[in-house]
Amino acid sequence: MKTNKIIERNAELQEHLTKENKKYYGNLLVYIRVMSLIRDEKKSEEMLLEILEDILEAQEHGQSAEYYLGKNPKQVADNIIKELPINVIDTIKIIISSLGMLCLMKLIPIFASFEEYIDIGNFLISGVYLVFLVIALLLFMGYCLYRYESKIMNIILSLFFGLGLVVFFLLSFQLNTGLQVRLSNNLGIFLILLALLIISYLFNKTNEKQIWIPFIPPIVISAIAGIIIRINFFRTIINTSDGRIGLAIVLIIGLLLQYLLMWFIYRKLKKND
């Protein structure tokens, strides 16, 4: 069975867990997935599915997950992680795939501007930084999951990620490199369509579609705007004060839709916990 099918099966079976067991197993699942970053993903998911099936069987006999696996799930999870084979190649593929998607998502909004030049160096540096920021956040979250469960730690995590995003935006808007490329109208339209095609492919291949769904509205809106402003007929209309205001409003609507989707998905995940 392919990895994505194992993950889908896992998600389906979790719906049959009691509220108490769902929280116990949910923490175990997050911890193992995060802390086994350099381990074999398929083996990890097979192990998680096997544990879930055992918990469901124990649940049918009136036993809780805590009773079945013990009161120290971290030790259970650490033992499981130690048994998983290291697979650096898969980890590199995941990082490159995530980097590619994040970079393309960052690239399309740049196209929705009247700038004739794009700073490739800035684009690459800030993209790599964002990927490693997300990885660091996930590892930190996994490390704290069974050690610190207070609200203070949630605040610290939020501040850590918020500070990281501030640095990201500073890099994006303040860092200038000499690696710049001039974009003609036709080249800009071609790159937008190419970026959309690659993003669609990566989105279709990813196992965690919920994470990326909120980014779709701003990407699609920015892509359409980027194409329109590169067509001479529309460029004349948009390249006015009213046109620029209208374009800014449309892009803001895309961002608002993104935050609404992020809030909706967060609420859905909290409801499932």
Secondary structure by P-SEA (a helix, b strand, c coil): ccaaaaaaaaaaaaaaccaaaaaaaaaaaaaaaaaaccccaaaaaaaaaaaaaaaaaaaaacccccccccccaaaaaaaaaaabbbbaaaaaaaaaaaaaaaaaaaaaaaaccccccccaaaaaaaaaaaaaaaaaaaaaaaaaccccccaaaaaaaaaaaaaaaaaaaaaaccccccbbbbbcaaaaaaaaaaaaaaaaaaaaacccccccccaaaaaaaaaaaaaaaacaaaaaaaccaaaaaaaaaaaaaaaaaaaaaaaaaaaaaaaac
